[in-house]
Amino acid sequence: MCAEGVPTVFVVDDDEDVRNALRWLIESVDLTVATYPSAEAFLAAYTPGQPGCLVLDVRMPGMGGLGLLEHMRIEGIELPTIILTGHADVPIAVRAMKSGAIDFIEKPFTDQDLLDQIQRALREDAKQRSHQLKRAEVLSRVETLTPREREVLRRVVRGQANKVISAELGISERTVETHRKKIMDKMQAKSLAELIQMTLLTRIIKSSSPPHPGNP
């Protein structure tokens, strides 16, 4: 069983000897590991959102490696995946990377090569989760903006001057200034550059539609 919130290396391979060897190797560098004999067993045990990475044999009975990757993509499971493959399976491994795997390792491989790739995958997972957390924080701030403030925000990040925003929205420049100040406060942005970075992170600006001119 995996501790909640602890990055875990999930190993899915139908060969028990391989699973045991990989468990010993991964645990030897003080990483948490969980092993499964099939894609179906992994899916039955995995809790969506659990951090870590996946070490996956490409050829297995049942769903198989490619099938698992496709299922994960459909379900929105973003778990960095390393494919284990034999020489004859390299084309399949390439297909797996097109389906979302971050790398493949051809058998036989050295212990250090696999450990290096696992550490890389764990760093990638931490990076993705940090990005998702930051995006969620920014979106929560965007939700505090009024429809008019969102429209002013759209124009501010496009680089439009206050008088242009004033003319487009049918409001005074003083009102534009007031909206800008409220936007900076609500978004907790210390500069225009930071505000622009936030809008790029969330892409929320593209989804808002302008209200009719003349509305406050």
C-alpha positions, 0 to 999 in steps of 0.5 A: 500500500502506498502512503497518500501524498508520497511520490511512488514508483509504480511498476507494472510488469507481468514477470514476477522476477522482473517486478521483484528485481525492480522493487529491490532496485528502486527501494535501494535508493529509498524510493517508495515502490508499488508493483502490479502484474497487469495494467488492470491490477494497477488501475484497480489500485491507483488513486487518481492524483497520486504523485509519482511515476510509472515504469511500464512493460510494453508487452503484457497479456490483457490491456497491455502497455499501450492500452494502459497509456491510452486509458490514462490519456482518456481518463486524464491521468497525468503520470510520467511513464517510462516504457521498458521494451525489448529490441524488437519492441522499439517501434511499439515503444515509439508509439507509446511515447506518442501516446504520452510516455516520456521515455523508453529503456531498451532491455537489457539496461543498467540499473543506473540508467533506469534509476536516472530515468525514474528520478527524471520522471519524478522531477517532471511529475513534481513540476507538473503538480506545481504548475497545476497548483499555481494554475488553480490558485490563479483561477481562484483569484480570477473568480473574484473578478467582476465581468467588467474587470475581466474585460478590462483585464483582457485589454490591459494584458493586450497592452491597450492604453487606458483611453483606448479601453475607455473608448471600447467599453464606454467608460471613463478613464478614471473608471478604467484606472479604478478597475485596474487597481482592483484587478491588481489587488484581487489577482495579487499581482505586483507588476503588469508582467506578473499579471500577464504571466498569470493570464498566460498560465490560466488562458482564462482571458480567451474564454471571456466575452465582452459585455455591452459597452456602457455597463459599469 
